[in-house]
Amino acid sequence: MATRERRPERRQEPHSRERIVDTAGERGLTFRALAERLATGPGAIYWHVTGKAELLAAATDAVIAPAVAPADTEATPEQAIRTLALGIFDALDTHPWAGPQLTLTERHSPLLRVFEGIGRQVQALGVPESARFTAASAPMSYILGVAGQNAAGSRSVPPGTDRAAYLGAVADSWAELEPVHYPFTREVAGQLHVHDDQAEFLAGVDLILDRIAGLR
């Protein structure tokens, strides 16, 4: 008598909202793909989240949470902002899909956690109240913009690409631009070849912090 091939058994452990969010990722942010990764049905996921928008928001919040965790009590406000900035940079580098979610203007967007984290340090710096909104918005815009651009750039390059060779080719193309139209770009072409993305990012943060310090 022929025997039927047994279907893989589904996992029986209960699924929590936290586990669903933890399992979600760039390849799992569709309910079908996520259900396969969890070995469950979409209905079980809908029990915890109402749709993809809520899932994306919750997953983004989980990705960003470590970066906006309470700062070390011994850190200066400048150090706290640099740590937050670097945390966002690394989080978006690892999870590029989270960048666009931070720009949403929903009432409980994870963006508010970033803004609050920076704003508290701006307060601690002694920036006058009338200048605090701008002083918090400027570094936030820079952090999200540069970190998001870096993440998008990394995704546009084929996996396995040699970074040095790739940047060298771009630098060579910059050096060959018409000097009449691109004198500055030609001048810094060599720096592009050897620059470190993270170091350049933090240098930009420091430039903004120096300007904020002048507001005190």
Buried (B, 14 or more C-beta within 10 A) or exposed (E): EEEEEEEEEEEEEEBEBEEBBEBBBEEBBEBEBBBEBBBBEBEBBEEBBEEEEEBBBBBBBBBBEEBBEEBEEEEEBBBBBBBBBBBBBBBBBEBBBBBBBBEBEEEEBBBBBBBEBBBBBBBBBEBEEEEBEEBBBBBBEBBBEBBBBBBEEBEEEEEEEEEEEEBBEEBEEBBEEEEEEBEEBBEEBEEBBEBEBEEEBBEBBBEBBEEBBEBE
